[in-house]
Amino acid sequence: MLTIHAADVLLPGGGRAPVPGGAVAVRDAEIAAFGRYEDVAAAHPDARLRRWPGVLTPGLRQWHGHWLLTRVYHPDPREADEWGTAPISGPAFDALAPDAARMAGSVRRGIQRMLAHGTTHVGIGARPEVRQAVARAGLREVPNAPLLAPPVWDGPDLDPFVEGHDLAGTVHGPLTVGQPADLAAFDVTDETGLLAHGAATCVATVLGGRLVFRRR
């Protein structure tokens, strides 16, 4: 199966210039080509097209997946009246003291919320239940990711840009033909808008060629 993901602007990473009207061709799980949409489409005329608003980038890297999945509780929507919908961390997490069953659900929801922020690569610790859940979701592990919070930190954040700061520090790596097709699309006009508004603007996440998140 060949799919072309197109957007108003392609940000390929690796110090390369933005590509207005850019696109990435994905064959099965790998990147087959990227560049101007007209060129990519001409080379792959039979491909299915998915067009996204805004910018298309490589997938993002979440350094603090360990904290987000072990020291944060992601409430179930059915708990919203009692706990709200925002992630619960710090003293509030300690007071909640969720048991193993509730944390298993929290891990699943946390992974889905990471995907909804364009995350494709995540730092995790050694807990087998977390590693299994991450592996089932297809997320890729960030080697040697920090497992402790930085000295000055308000708490773990689902937005990878909070830790990565800029695009170069947040994408998992530049787009490369033959590498896994890990992509994210954001409803902003350019890189400046992406950094200003963050990964919550994500409209789609592609992991190994699979569309794993799409904002309705």
N, C-alpha and C positions, 0 to 999 in steps of 0.2 A: 504494500500500500504506500503510495506516494502522496504527501500532503504538503501544500505550500501555506505557510503562515505569513501573512502580510500585514503591514501597519503603516501609519503615516510616516514614521521615522524608525529606522533600524539602528540600534546602538550596539555594534558588534563587540565592543570591548577591545582590550589589548592595545589601547592608544590609537585605534583606528577612528577615522572621522565618521560622524553620523551619516546614514544613507537615507535621504528623503525618499519616500515611497519604496522602502526596503522590504525584503522578504527572505524567508528561510525555507528551503525545501527539505523535507524530512522523508527519508525512505526507511520504513519500519521503525527502528529505534535510533537511527543515526542521522546526522546532518549530511545531506547530499550536496547542498550548494547554498550560498547566500549572496545577497547583493541587491541591485535594483530589481524591483518586481518584474519589470518588462523583460529583463534578461533571464531571470530565473524561470518565469512562466514560459518564455520562448523555448528554453532548453528542456522543459518538462510540461509539454502541452496537455498531457492526460492527467495531470495531478488534480486532486481535490483541493479546493481553496477554502481557507479559513481566514477571514479578514477581521482584524482587531482595531479598535480605535486607539489613537495615541502612539506610544512607543513600544517596541519589541526589543527585549534584551536577553542575554543569557540568564539562566536561573540564578537565584540569589543564594548566598551562603549565610546560614544562621549559626553563629558561633556558640550561642548559649542554649542550644537545644536541651542539654542535660538539665539545666535549671528549669526551663520551660516545661519539661515533662516530668520532673521529679519534685520540684519545690514550688510548683504553681498548680492551683486547681482551676480547671476550665469548667465552669458550671454547665450542667445540662440545661437546655432551654426550659425544661419542666421545673427547674429550680429557680427560675428568674425572679419569681415573686419574693423568694426568701433571700437569694444570694446575688441577684442581679445577673448581668451577662458578662461583665468584665472579668478577666483573669484575677484570681485571688492569690496574693503572695505575701511574704513577710509575716508579721505577727498575726494577721488575719488567717493566713494559711495554717499557722501553728495552732490557732484557736479552733479552727475547723477540724483539724486532725482527721482527714478522710482515711477510711480504711482501704484495704487492698482492692476491694471490688470497685469502690468509687474512684480510686486512682486509675484503675484500668480503663474506665470510661473516660476519665479526664485525659489520659494519654491519647486515646483515639481522637477526642475532640481537639486536643492540642495540635496533633499532627494535621488535622484538617484545617485548622486555623493558620498553621504555618504555610500550608499549600495555598491558602487564600491570600497570603502575603508574598507570593512569588518564590517561596523557598523550595529549593531542590536538593540542597546540600546542608547537612545538619551535624553539629557536634553533639555527641552523646557519650555517656559514661559506660560503666560495665554492667549495669543492671540488666539481667537477661530478658525480663518482660518488656523493658523499654526497647532494647535492641531488636527483639522479635517484632514488636509493633512497627518500628521504623523500617525494618527490612520488608515486612508485608506491604507497607505503603509504597515501597520502591525508592524511598529517599536514600540519597548517597551520604555516607559518613564523611565528615571532615576529619582528617587525621590530625592528631595532636591538638585538638580544640581545647581551650581552657575549660576546666570543670568547676572553677570557683568564680564567683562574681568579682569584677574589678573592685579595687579599694573604694572608689567613689561611684556609686551606682544607685539609682532610685528603684531598681528592681528589673527583672527580665522584661524584655519588650519583644512582641511578635514582629516588629518591624526591623529587618536586618540592617537597615540604614542607620539605626541608632548606634550600633557598634561599628559598622563599616564606614560610616560618614559620607563617602562618595561612591560613585559607580564602580570605579576601579577597585575599591576596597571591599565591595559588597558582592559583586558577581562572582560566581564560582570559578570563572575563567573566561577567556575570549571564545567566541564562536570559532569552531574548527571543523572543517570537513572531515568526516569519518569518525568524529567523536559523538558520544551520546547526545541526543536532541533534548536538552534541558533548557527550556525557554520560559520567559514570563512576559506578559503584556500588561501595560499600565495606561489608564485613561488620563494621560497628561500630554502636553504638547511637545515637550522636549526634555532633555536631561535636567535642566534647571528646575523645571516644574516637578520632575520626579523627586529630586532631592528636597524640594520645598514641601511637597505634600506626602511623600513617603510611600511605602509599599502597600498601604491600605487602599491605594488606587488600583491595585491589581484587578484585572478583569479575566485573566486566564493564566494557567500554569500548565506547562507541558513537561512531562517527566519521562525520559526515555521514549519519546515519540507519542506518549499517551496523554490525552487531555484529561488531567486529574482534577482541575478546578476550572469552573467557568461561572463568572458572576451573572446571575439571572437578571 
